[in-house]
């Protein structure tokens, strides 16, 4: 179901730096051109905010965010 929410927000193909939300599967972020962790995090935050704003659903990352990225993610989604 969560895949459908990200896709319904029109986010397939959304790109930040070298990372992109997959055009095939909206729950996958692909590295196209030496994506940085910050590029991936930007896409995660964009997807989270879009789904929250449109459907009122709070997405949770399926991956473990390391090196302070978990705190940064939480802070950025709260700020938006």
ABEGO torsion letter per residue (X at the ends): XAAAAAAAAGABGBBBEABBBBAABAABBBBABGBBAAAAAAAAAAAAAAAAAAAGBBBBBABBBBGGAAAAAAAAAAAX
